Amino acid sequence: MNNTITTTNFNFPKQKSVYRGKVREVYNINDELLVMIATDRLSAFDVVLPKGIPYKGQILNQIATRFMEMTSHLVPNWLIASPDPNVAVGHLCEPFKVEMVIRGYLSGHAAREYAAGKREICGVAMPDGMKENDKFPEPIITPTTKADNGEHDEDISRAAILEKGIVSEEDYEVLENYTRVLYNKGTQIAADRGLILVDTKYEFGKTKDGKIVLIDEINTPDSSRYFYKEGYEERQERGESQKQLSKEFVRQWLIANGFQGKEGQQIPEMTEEYVESVSERYIELYENILGEQFFKADISNIHERIEKNVLDFLNK
């Protein structure tokens, strides 16, 4: 399909290398800049699904760049410009090998661990007597290792991160502080939109001059879980599922069709109707999270559009 972008093969001036993540492709320009292209790939359970979702890359990129602009006075980030709806350009950084997950509520992976009888996650205690989607007394940070493509991220404790020397204690304290600051701000912004920021993850890197900055994405539906605030308490009291704004609907569809990323399981067929429905849900996510209408970029030839816009930017 030429109206989605699932892989790229650009050759930009002074290009040194390309890194292909689960959904983003990152071009190193002269060991100074990174050109990050948000593709339309969809990943769940650490597996990239076979079909692209129209506008998904644009949605993720525009949410992430907007949130970076809104939080740059609180936490420094890598972003310089967004020359195309699917593209962010920023400073070259050396990423930390951990993802900083922060949870305000007992949901998703934490809820599954809790249901299995565990009362600790990543070395952090979880109170007894909670039910799924209850709010934690205080948000908890539950880091994961940053897995290579095709590998699964693994839970890891603060103690293990320091013991293994993955991050120095001095740097880790900055990561924890930035994570809490960003989550608090994201929670405020979500509340203004009638949403609850349930949990999210942030990634950080170091610039050439040793400054720790936020990289990659922030508060997007791929990296975060949102609930609708209206009716949250009532649904909790009745023991009902919460109304979600996140990629969880994709995970639930996969689980219902017998797939959780485990060995030997087949990815269910994604019909055109299903792909279209996912695209519509992502647009709904965008409009609710940012509180504004989503304008579809011209995707008649998305590869040419991206290449032209990036070249125009680099040639400046």
Disulfide bonds with the S-S distance in Angstrom:
none
